[in-house]
Amino acid sequence: MQKFFSNRRLVIIVVILVVCFGLMAGSVTLRNRRSTPPLIQQFGNDIVGFADSSVALPVNWLQTSFSSVNDLMNTYSENRELKQQVTELAQTKVRDQTLAHENQQLKQELKLGKSMTDYDTVTAAVLTRTPSSWQQQLVINKGQSSGIKKNMPVMSDGGLVGRIVEVNKTNSKVELLSDTNEASSRFAISIGGSNDQLVNGIITGYNADQNELVMGQVSSKAKIKKGTKVVTSGMGGVTPKGLYVGKVARIGKDDYGLAQKVYITPASNFNDINIVTVAESTARE
């Protein structure tokens, strides 16, 4: 009896295997003959496709989001680097322009020093210049140790800008031509008039907006032409004679119409003084 059931079980297994292989063969044959898969297979394929879509959609969205965030961070980093490069280029350009400007001023001061054969000259740089006294004075980086003395004339850009009024060991204070305070010493100047007559006077004012020195209380009879050179007169014994100051820009009248005012364009720009030449006359009077 036990042997019978054992043979029966084996027969059943063989039959099942035969049926399965037959179904598989039939399915393959049917699939090859039909343009569309069976209904059950279509249903299974649809379920698998739907599941793939359901999984692929959020995965693709996450990948796209991460890629966008990564691109944004890369763009931000590149933008920051480009801004830094632009800033560095701007700083380099400003530094180059400053050095070129200082180099030009040094060349001008060198030419000025060579042309002043009757003077011993010392080239100095502006150390400080405060906004509250911008038109009155400045401090240079040369003093007693460099041979600087009080009342020495100070030149810049080919013309007189002031004189030494205070000397320390390593620096000196310069009183500018544009200083018109009552406490300051006036600069005596001279202008060539008609018939080779000199018109002497002092600087009484300064127009910062027009960058013009003012020579007041000039006789209305004096004939002064525009463009005439203005030099120091040497009167008063403070500033040497013959130092170039500027040129006559225009002639005007005082408030009462009784005297002339001479407006002078200075040789130097008082708002742009970086390098100066301090001079001491070596000529015999």
C-alpha positions in Angstrom: 0.0 0.0 0.0 2.8 2.5 0.9 4.6 1.7 -2.4 1.4 2.4 -4.3 1.0 5.9 -2.8 4.6 6.7 -3.4 4.3 5.8 -7.1 1.1 7.8 -7.3 2.8 10.9 -5.9 5.6 10.6 -8.4 3.2 10.3 -11.2 1.4 13.4 -10.1 4.6 15.4 -9.9 5.6 14.3 -13.4 2.1 15.2 -14.7 2.4 18.7 -13.1 5.8 19.3 -14.6 4.6 18.2 -18.0 1.6 20.5 -17.8 3.8 23.4 -16.7 6.3 22.9 -19.5 3.4 22.5 -21.9 1.8 25.8 -20.7 5.1 27.6 -21.0 5.7 26.2 -24.5 2.2 27.1 -25.5 2.5 30.6 -24.0 5.7 31.2 -26.0 4.1 29.9 -29.2 1.0 32.0 -28.6 3.1 35.1 -27.9 5.1 34.6 -31.0 1.9 34.2 -33.1 -0.1 37.1 -31.5 0.6 40.8 -31.9 -0.5 41.4 -28.3 0.2 39.4 -25.1 -2.6 37.6 -23.4 -5.0 39.5 -21.1 -3.5 38.2 -17.9 0.0 39.1 -19.1 -1.2 42.6 -20.1 -2.7 43.1 -16.7 0.5 42.0 -15.1 2.5 44.3 -17.3 0.2 47.2 -16.6 0.6 46.6 -12.8 4.4 46.4 -13.1 4.5 49.6 -15.3 2.3 51.5 -12.9 4.5 50.5 -10.0 7.6 51.5 -12.0 6.1 54.9 -12.8 5.0 55.4 -9.1 8.6 54.8 -8.0 10.4 56.5 -10.8 8.4 59.8 -10.6 9.5 60.8 -7.0 13.0 59.4 -7.6 13.4 61.5 -10.8 11.9 64.5 -9.0 14.4 64.1 -6.1 17.3 63.7 -8.6 16.2 66.8 -10.5 15.8 68.8 -7.2 19.2 67.8 -6.0 20.7 68.6 -9.3 19.1 72.1 -9.3 20.3 72.8 -5.8 23.8 71.7 -6.7 23.7 73.9 -9.8 22.4 76.8 -7.7 25.2 76.3 -5.1 27.8 76.1 -7.9 26.4 79.3 -9.5 26.5 81.1 -6.1 30.1 80.0 -5.5 31.1 81.1 -9.0 29.3 84.4 -8.6 31.1 85.1 -5.3 34.5 84.3 -6.9 33.7 86.5 -9.8 32.7 89.4 -7.5 36.0 88.9 -5.6 37.9 89.0 -8.8 36.1 92.2 -10.0 36.9 93.8 -6.6 40.5 92.8 -6.8 40.7 94.1 -10.4 39.2 97.4 -9.3 41.6 97.7 -6.4 44.5 96.9 -8.7 43.3 99.5 -11.2 43.0 102.2 -8.5 46.4 101.3 -7.1 48.0 101.5 -10.6 46.3 104.8 -11.3 47.6 106.2 -7.9 51.1 105.0 -8.6 51.1 106.4 -12.1 49.8 109.7 -10.7 52.5 109.8 -8.0 55.1 108.8 -10.6 54.1 111.7 -12.8 54.3 114.1 -9.8 57.7 112.8 -8.9 58.9 113.4 -12.5 57.5 117.0 -12.4 59.3 117.6 -9.0 62.5 116.3 -10.5 62.3 118.6 -13.4 61.4 121.5 -11.0 64.5 120.7 -8.9 66.8 120.7 -12.0 65.4 124.0 -13.2 65.9 125.8 -9.8 69.7 126.2 -10.2 69.8 129.0 -7.6 68.2 126.8 -4.9 69.0 123.8 -2.8 65.9 121.6 -2.9 64.5 118.8 -0.8 61.7 116.6 -2.1 59.1 115.5 0.5 55.8 113.7 0.6 52.6 115.0 2.3 52.2 113.2 5.6 48.9 114.6 6.8 46.2 117.0 5.7 43.1 117.4 7.9 39.7 118.3 6.4 39.2 121.1 8.9 42.3 122.9 7.7 42.4 121.6 4.1 43.0 125.0 2.5 45.2 126.3 5.3 48.0 123.9 6.0 49.5 120.4 5.6 52.4 118.4 7.1 55.3 117.0 5.1 57.6 114.1 6.1 60.8 116.1 6.2 62.2 118.3 9.0 65.4 119.5 10.7 67.2 116.3 10.0 66.8 116.9 6.2 67.9 120.6 6.4 64.4 122.1 6.4 64.1 125.6 7.9 61.3 128.0 8.7 60.0 130.3 5.9 61.5 128.1 3.1 59.2 128.2 0.0 57.3 125.0 -0.9 56.7 124.2 -4.5 54.5 121.5 -6.2 53.6 120.8 -9.8 55.8 123.6 -11.0 54.5 126.4 -8.9 54.5 127.9 -5.4 52.0 126.3 -2.9 53.2 127.7 0.4 56.0 128.1 2.9 57.4 126.3 6.0 55.9 127.8 9.2 56.9 125.1 11.7 59.8 122.7 11.7 60.2 119.5 13.8 62.9 116.9 13.8 61.3 114.6 11.2 58.3 116.7 9.8 57.3 120.2 9.0 54.1 122.2 8.7 53.4 124.1 5.5 51.2 127.3 5.3 49.4 127.2 1.9 48.8 130.1 -0.5 45.1 129.4 -0.1 45.2 130.2 3.6 43.5 133.6 3.9 42.9 133.6 7.7 43.7 136.9 9.4 46.3 135.2 11.6 48.3 133.9 8.6 51.1 135.9 6.9 50.1 137.3 3.5 52.0 136.2 0.4 53.4 139.2 -1.5 53.2 138.8 -5.3 53.9 140.8 -8.4 52.2 141.0 -11.8 53.7 142.5 -15.0 51.5 145.4 -16.2 51.6 147.6 -19.3 54.8 149.5 -20.2 56.8 146.9 -18.3 55.5 148.2 -15.0 55.1 145.8 -12.2 51.9 145.7 -10.1 52.7 144.6 -6.6 50.2 143.3 -4.0 49.3 140.5 -1.7 47.0 137.5 -1.9 43.9 138.4 0.0 41.5 135.6 -0.8 40.9 132.2 -2.4 37.9 130.9 -4.3 37.9 127.1 -3.7 35.0 126.6 -6.2 36.9 128.2 -9.0 40.4 127.3 -7.7 41.4 131.0 -8.0 43.6 133.1 -5.8 42.5 136.7 -5.3 44.8 139.8 -5.3 42.8 142.7 -4.0 43.2 146.4 -3.7 44.8 146.9 -7.0 44.8 150.4 -8.5 42.2 150.9 -11.1 44.8 152.6 -13.3 46.9 149.4 -13.6 46.6 147.7 -16.9 46.8 144.0 -16.4 46.2 141.5 -19.2 44.7 138.0 -18.9 47.3 135.3 -19.0 50.0 137.4 -17.5 52.4 135.5 -15.2 52.3 136.0 -11.5 55.4 135.6 -9.3 56.4 136.3 -5.8 57.7 139.9 -5.2 60.0 139.1 -2.3 58.6 142.1 -0.4 58.6 141.5 3.3 61.6 139.3 3.2 59.7 136.1 4.0 59.3 134.5 0.6 62.0 134.7 -2.0 61.5 136.8 -5.2 60.6 135.4 -8.6 58.9 132.1 -7.6 56.1 131.2 -10.1 52.6 131.4 -8.6 50.2 131.2 -11.6 48.6 133.3 -14.4 45.9 136.0 -14.4 42.5 134.4 -15.1 40.3 137.6 -15.1 40.0 141.1 -13.8 37.2 142.3 -11.6 36.1 145.2 -9.5 35.8 145.4 -5.7 32.5 146.0 -4.0 32.8 149.8 -4.3 34.1 149.9 -7.8 37.1 151.9 -6.7 39.8 149.2 -7.1 40.5 146.1 -9.1 40.5 142.5 -8.1 42.8 140.2 -9.9 41.8 136.5 -10.0 44.7 134.2 -10.5 44.7 130.6 -11.6 47.4 128.9 -9.5 50.1 126.8 -11.1 49.3 123.9 -8.7 46.0 122.3 -7.8 45.7 122.8 -4.0 43.3 119.9 -3.7 45.9 117.5 -5.2 49.2 118.0 -3.4 51.1 114.7 -2.7 54.7 115.5 -3.4 56.4 118.9 -2.8 59.8 120.5 -3.2 61.2 122.6 -0.4 63.7 125.2 -1.7 66.3 127.4 -0.1 67.9 130.2 -2.1 71.6 129.9 -2.6 71.9 133.0 -4.8 73.6 136.1 -3.3 71.3 139.1 -2.9 
